[in-house]
Structure formats: C-alpha cells, structure tokens
Amino acid sequence: MSDRALRFVLKPAVFVASLGPVGWLVWAALTNHLSVNPLSDITNETGVWTLRFVCITLAITPLRRVTGWNAAIRFRRMTGLFAFFYGTLHFLTYVIADRFAGLDFPDGFIAWSTARNLAKSVSEDIYKRPFITIGFTAWLTMLPLALTSTSGMIRRLGGRRWNLLHRLIYATGIAGVVHYWWLVKADISRPRTYAVVVGVLLAFRIIRARLRAVPVRAPVRSVRLQ
Ligand code: HEM
C-alpha cells in the first residue's frame, strides 16, 4: 500500500470506525434504543471498548512481526489514544451514574460543596471497592501514555525512555482484565476471553525477548587431531 493511500484513506477510515461505538451510543441514547438503565449501558459499553482498544493496541507489534507489515505501527498512537478516550468516557459515566447521582446538594448542583463531596465519594469508592481500585489503576496507567503520545514528547524523553514508559500498556491490559473479572458476578466467560487475548499478546513479547536474548553461537570449527 502506498504512503498516500495509508495517510489519506486507511488512517481516516480507521479513525472514523473507532468513533463508531461512541456514535452508536449517542444515537441509541437519543432514539431510546438503550435499556431502562441507560447510564449503566453506557458504562458497560465504554468499559468493554476501552479493553478492546487496549487489546488492539497490544496486537499491533505482533501483527507487524508476524506479517511483516511495518506500516501497522502508524496506527498504534491512534488506537492507544482511543483506548484512553473510551476509558475516560467510562470513568466520567461512572462518576455521574454511580457517584453524582447519590449525592445530596445542600448548596445546589453548581457549588464548591458539590465538587468536594463528589471528589470524596469517588476517592472513598476507589479505596473501598477492589474492582474500582483496579479499574482506576488501569485508567491511571494510560494517563502518562496519552500525555506523552506527541512527537515532541518522544523527542524530549528520547526513544529508549519513551519505549520503556510505554510498556505501561501491558499493566493496563492486565489491570483491565482483572477489573472485568472482579466485577462479573456469575458468568466469567467474557472476562476469561479477554484474559486469554491479553495473555497471548503479552506471551508473544516474552517469548520474543527470550529468543532474542539467546546468544548466537559461533559455528564450531572442526578440530583436526594431530
Ligand atoms: C477509571 C476507572 C474505572 C472505573 C471507576 C470503572 C468502573 C466500572 C463500573 C462501575 C462498571 C460497571 C460495573 C457493573 O455493571 O456492575 C465497569 C465495567 C467495566 N469496565 Fe470499568 N472502570 C474503570 C476503568 C476501566 C478500564 C481502564 C477498563 C479497561 C481497560 C475498564 C473495563 C471495563 C469493562 C470491560 C467493564 C464491563 C463491561 C460489560 O460488562 O460489558 N474499566 N467499570
């Protein structure tokens, strides 16, 4: 594929497709196609799309290595930022649906006391409920990745340090799966599927690193016995 086709056709197409889930949610909310608990639907949909984008981002390096299609790397920043975008929407929906809705408003909606009580309620919940703690950890691991995703930040940090920092995405994948696993009550089949996907994508890296670490032996010269 030519560079022009990649830049002007494939990348915009992937960008528009990545907006599909949020577009669908807006459409469904406006046309009453969500369930009787629309905020819970939005929390779940944005949560699952966060994890999907984390998996897609983790899949780019293996895809490159296996197929030799090096241009795949040019989608990694975009898919990573979409993971952060859906993760932030997910967090904000939780803050509104789960925390804001349960507050009292002694001084009205827009007041310092409301902001204070909301911050207190969110931080107490992060402290008390383990699945929220690990979900928040997963989101926090994406924050430095999003903040350092620009070319300027890559230059400023230097390639080596930037690459090391961006390994945090492995922690995002693991924490995201644990968060999902801990929140389901009965049927663990969906979180188990994501655990396998993240496990395979991380195992690929471990195996590759091990193979690269094996020293290449010099060919044994035949020794002529005198
Ligand atoms: C910012 C911190 C986060 C909070 C407070 C949070 C909170 C929640 C809550 C309240 C639910 C719904 C639970 C229920 O229905 O009983 C949920 C679901 C979910 N979250 Fe999170 N989450 C966070 C971050 C994340 C991240 C970073 C990921 C992915 C990497 C993620 C993936 C999911 C998934 C996959 C679901 C389940 C969706 C489904 O059942 O279809 N969450 N989260």
Residues whose N, C-alpha, C, O or C-beta is under 5 A from the ligand:
A	BS01	HEM	T43 N44 G47 V48 T50 L51 G87 F91 Y94 I132 G135 F136 A138 W139 T172 G176 Y180 L183
